[in-house]
């Protein structure tokens, strides 16, 4: 029975003697191989959940097309890398819709935006109508003498 890995434990990886040169170039281009593999694993989990890829991966495959284990090149059940990595028409339309929706929202915010009034106008509006009074009526001669 396979031992369950725990966080912080080592895992070992070994390349095949017949490893595709592009795979080796990718491995050698990484400054942090484990972090790069973790990134790919995270994306696999987001797309497909946690699953045993061995039940989905064909035993013989040639996605990169540099070696040919299958007569005629690429295995029939595997699309060429350029086709698999190209965004679908639906994905591109969804991205366009999101961008247009974001632009509409931003435009709407600009239309709704109202310049603030002067502080005095805001204070007057904050008082209930019954509390509004004529300031001139509240000033008398004694107040004016006190100011001098």
C-alpha positions as CSV (number, residue, x, y, z in Angstrom):
1,X,0.0,0.0,0.0
2,X,1.2,3.5,-0.9
3,X,2.2,5.7,2.1
4,X,0.3,8.9,2.4
5,X,2.5,12.0,2.0
6,X,2.5,14.6,4.8
7,X,3.2,18.3,4.4
8,X,7.0,19.0,4.6
9,X,8.0,15.4,3.5
10,X,10.2,14.8,0.5
11,X,8.9,13.4,-2.8
12,X,11.3,12.0,-5.4
13,X,11.0,12.6,-9.1
14,X,12.9,10.8,-11.9
15,X,12.9,11.6,-15.6
16,X,12.6,8.9,-18.2
17,X,15.7,8.0,-20.2
18,X,13.7,8.8,-23.3
19,X,12.3,12.0,-21.9
20,X,11.2,14.5,-24.5
21,X,13.8,17.2,-25.0
22,X,11.2,19.9,-24.5
23,X,10.3,18.5,-21.1
24,X,13.9,18.5,-20.1
25,X,14.3,22.1,-21.4
26,X,11.2,23.1,-19.3
27,X,12.6,21.4,-16.2
28,X,16.0,23.1,-16.7
29,X,14.4,26.5,-17.2
30,X,12.8,26.5,-13.7
31,X,14.5,28.3,-10.9
32,X,12.3,26.6,-8.4
33,X,11.1,23.3,-9.8
34,X,8.9,22.3,-6.9
35,X,7.1,25.6,-6.9
36,X,6.6,25.3,-10.6
37,X,5.1,21.8,-10.2
38,X,3.0,23.0,-7.3
39,X,1.6,25.8,-9.6
40,X,0.6,23.2,-12.2
41,X,-0.9,20.9,-9.6
42,X,-3.0,23.8,-8.2
43,X,-4.3,24.6,-11.7
44,X,-5.2,20.9,-12.3
45,X,-7.1,20.9,-9.0
46,X,-9.0,24.1,-9.8
47,X,-10.0,22.8,-13.2
48,X,-10.7,19.1,-12.4
49,X,-10.6,18.6,-8.6
50,X,-8.5,16.1,-6.9
51,X,-8.3,12.9,-9.0
52,X,-5.8,10.2,-10.0
53,X,-4.5,11.4,-13.4
54,X,-3.3,7.9,-14.2
55,X,-7.0,7.0,-14.9
56,X,-7.2,9.8,-17.5
57,X,-3.7,9.9,-19.1
58,X,-3.1,7.6,-22.0
59,X,-0.1,5.3,-21.5
60,X,1.3,6.2,-24.9
61,X,1.1,9.9,-25.7
62,X,3.1,12.4,-27.7
63,X,1.5,15.7,-27.0
64,X,4.6,17.7,-27.8
65,X,5.1,15.9,-31.1
66,X,9.0,15.7,-30.9
67,X,9.2,11.9,-30.5
68,X,6.8,9.5,-32.2
69,X,5.7,6.5,-30.2
70,X,2.5,6.3,-32.3
71,X,2.7,5.7,-36.0
72,X,1.9,8.9,-37.8
73,X,2.8,11.2,-34.9
74,X,0.4,12.4,-32.3
75,X,-1.9,9.9,-30.5
76,X,-5.5,10.3,-31.9
77,X,-7.0,11.0,-28.4
78,X,-4.6,13.9,-27.7
79,X,-5.0,17.3,-29.4
80,X,-1.8,19.0,-30.4
81,X,-0.4,21.4,-27.8
82,X,-1.2,24.5,-29.9
83,X,-4.9,23.4,-30.2
84,X,-5.2,22.5,-26.5
85,X,-3.6,25.7,-25.3
86,X,-5.5,28.0,-27.7
87,X,-8.4,29.7,-25.9
88,X,-11.8,28.6,-27.2
89,X,-14.1,30.9,-29.0
90,X,-16.5,30.6,-26.0
91,X,-13.7,31.6,-23.6
92,X,-12.7,34.6,-25.7
93,X,-16.4,35.7,-25.9
94,X,-16.8,35.3,-22.1
95,X,-13.7,37.4,-21.5
96,X,-15.0,40.1,-23.9
97,X,-18.4,40.1,-22.1
98,X,-16.6,40.6,-18.8
99,X,-14.5,43.4,-20.1
100,X,-17.5,45.1,-21.7
101,X,-19.6,44.7,-18.5
102,X,-16.7,46.2,-16.5
103,X,-16.6,49.2,-18.8
104,X,-20.3,49.7,-18.6
105,X,-20.2,49.6,-14.8
106,X,-17.3,52.1,-14.8
107,X,-19.3,54.4,-17.2
108,X,-22.4,54.1,-15.0
109,X,-20.4,55.1,-12.0
110,X,-19.1,58.2,-13.8
111,X,-22.6,59.2,-14.8
112,X,-24.0,58.8,-11.3
113,X,-21.1,60.6,-9.6
114,X,-22.4,64.0,-8.3
115,X,-20.1,66.8,-7.2
116,X,-20.4,67.6,-3.6
117,X,-22.1,70.8,-2.7
118,X,-20.4,73.5,-0.5
119,X,-20.1,72.6,3.2
120,X,-22.6,75.3,4.1
121,X,-25.2,73.8,1.8
122,X,-24.7,70.3,3.3
123,X,-25.1,71.8,6.9
124,X,-28.3,73.6,5.9
125,X,-29.7,70.4,4.3
126,X,-28.8,68.4,7.4
127,X,-31.0,70.5,9.6
128,X,-34.7,69.5,9.7
129,X,-36.9,72.2,8.1
130,X,-38.4,73.2,11.5
131,X,-35.0,73.9,12.9
132,X,-34.0,76.3,10.1
133,X,-34.1,79.9,11.2
134,X,-33.1,83.3,10.0
135,X,-29.7,84.0,11.4
136,X,-30.2,87.8,11.1
137,X,-33.1,87.6,13.6
138,X,-30.9,86.0,16.3
139,X,-28.2,88.8,16.3
140,X,-28.9,91.8,18.5
141,X,-27.1,95.0,19.4
142,X,-25.6,93.4,22.6
143,X,-23.9,90.7,20.5
144,X,-22.4,93.3,18.2
145,X,-21.0,95.3,21.1
146,X,-19.5,92.2,22.6
147,X,-17.6,91.5,19.4
148,X,-15.9,94.9,19.4
